[in-house]
Amino acid sequence: MADSTIYLEMLKILPGRVRAGEPMKKHTSWRIGGLADVFVEPSDREELRLAVSYANERSVPLTVIGAGTNILVSDGGIRGVVIKVGGGLDRICLDENVIFAEAGAKLSRVAAVARDAGLGGFEFSAGIPGAIGGAVVMNAGANGASVGALVKEVLLLNMEGCFYKKIKEEMNFAYRSSALQSENSVVVEAVFSCYRRDKEAIKEEMEVFIKKRKETQPLHYPSAGSIFKNPPGDSAGRLIEAAGLKGERVGDAQISTLHANFIINLGEATARDVLALVDKARKSVFELFGVELKPEVKVVGY
Ligand SMILES: Cc1cc2nc3c(=O)[nH]c(=O)nc-3n(C[C@H](O)[C@H](O)[C@H](O)COP(=O)(O)OP(=O)(O)OC[C@H]3O[C@@H](n4cnc5c(N)ncnc54)[C@H](O)[C@@H]3O)c2cc1C
C-alpha cells in the first residue's frame, strides 16, 4: 500500500493528528533517525485505538514509541505507521497509595507527583527520562530498583483494538525486560502501588540520585542512556573502558569519555555510526574478556 494512501486514509480517521515523512530525529533523545512514512500522535485512548485498528486491518507495519529515549532509529527511517504515545495520554491520578498513570506521562512527572503526595517507591527513578509506557516495557530501573516492582496492573491495547489488563504476575518483569517485549500490545495505562513516606526523605534521596547522575553521565550530549545491559556481576561500562574504548569515535558518534556504556551524538551522528561503535565494543569485550554484551537499546526501522 502506498505511503500517500495510508497518509490520506489516516488523515480522514484522525484529522490533525497525522504527518507524512516525519523526521524521527525530532522524537529520539539521540537526535538520530530517518523519516517515518506516516506518524501519528493520538490525543486520547479512542484515537490510539483507531490508529492501531487501522494499521492492523490494512496490514500496515506498526511501530509504537514513547519518548524515544531508549531507541535507535535507523537512517533509512521507519516504514508504515509510527504511533507516538505522548502528551495526549498523560493523565496521572492518585487513590490513597495507588497511582494511575497513562502511558504517555513522563516517568519523572509520576515520580514528582508521588513525592509531593508523600508516596515512596519511585525515588530510584530520579533522572531516568522517558514515559511510563517505555518504562514498563523496558522495566526501567536504577539504584537497585525498577518500575516493575511497583506495578500492580497494566492496561493494554491489542492489535485488534481491544483493551485488556495484565496483572503484575503476568508481566514477567526481569532486568530491563518484560513480557511486553515479545508481544504486540500497546501500553495504555499502568497502576502502581506505593507506600507512605516522609516527603522530605523522598526529596533528599532523589536529589542524591540526580547528583550522582550529573557526576557520572554525559548528560550534556544527546544519548539513549546505557547501550548494553550489565552482564551478571559486572558492568558493561567497566568492560568497555577496560577494552580501551573510552573516547572511541566513528563519525560524530563517540563512546563517552565520562561513562563508557554511553554513546553520545557530537552533532551529526548517524545510526550507522552508532552501530559501528556498538559492534566494535561488543567484539573487543568478547575477544578480551569472553563476555557477550547484550544491547539494552532497541533498534527500530531499516
Ligand atoms: C540520559 C539517559 C539516561 C537513562 N538512564 C536510564 C536508567 O538509569 N535506567 C533505565 O532503565 N533506563 C535509562 N535510560 C533509558 C530510557 O530512559 C528508559 O528505558 C525509558 O524507560 C524508555 O522510555 P521511553 O518512553 O523513552 O521509551 P521508547 O524509547 O520510546 O521505547 C522503548 C521501547 O518501549 C516500547 N514502547 C514505548 N512506549 C510504548 C507503549 N506505550 N506501548 C508499547 N510499547 C511501547 C518501544 O516500542 C521500544 O521498544 C536512560 C536514557 C537516557 C537518554
The ligand as a Gaussian input file, in Angstrom:
#p B3LYP/6-31G(d) Opt

LIG

0 1
 C       20.413000      10.114000      29.711000
 C       19.638000       8.825000      29.825000
 C       19.692000       8.101000      30.998000
 C       18.983000       6.892000      31.122000
 N       19.051000       6.210000      32.293000
 C       18.338000       5.061000      32.430000
 C       18.397000       4.320000      33.656000
 O       19.032000       4.707000      34.614000
 N       17.678000       3.162000      33.731000
 C       16.932000       2.701000      32.689000
 O       16.292000       1.646000      32.814000
 N       16.873000       3.380000      31.513000
 C       17.557000       4.537000      31.364000
 N       17.503000       5.217000      30.181000
 C       16.745000       4.646000      29.048000
 C       15.272000       5.115000      28.947000
 O       15.124000       6.373000      29.517000
 C       14.287000       4.140000      29.593000
 O       14.398000       2.844000      29.048000
 C       12.837000       4.644000      29.403000
 O       12.015000       3.964000      30.301000
 C       12.304000       4.458000      27.990000
 O       11.056000       5.122000      27.893000
 P       10.612000       5.836000      26.535000
 O        9.250000       6.372000      26.723000
 O       11.630000       6.802000      26.086000
 O       10.582000       4.572000      25.559000
 P       10.995000       4.489000      23.997000
 O       12.469000       4.706000      23.882000
 O       10.129000       5.366000      23.178000
 O       10.659000       2.967000      23.693000
 C       11.360000       1.928000      24.331000
 C       10.679000       0.593000      23.970000
 O        9.380000       0.565000      24.528000
 C        8.371000       0.451000      23.511000
 N        7.263000       1.334000      23.901000
 C        7.313000       2.608000      24.310000
 N        6.096000       3.061000      24.681000
 C        5.234000       2.036000      24.472000
 C        3.835000       1.854000      24.666000
 N        3.042000       2.837000      25.133000
 N        3.295000       0.651000      24.373000
 C        4.068000      -0.365000      23.894000
 N        5.396000      -0.266000      23.684000
 C        5.968000       0.923000      23.986000
 C        9.057000       0.868000      22.209000
 O        8.489000       0.192000      21.105000
 C       10.503000       0.412000      22.459000
 O       10.645000      -0.970000      22.194000
 C       18.198000       6.416000      30.028000
 C       18.149000       7.173000      28.841000
 C       18.848000       8.369000      28.738000
 C       18.764000       9.165000      27.468000

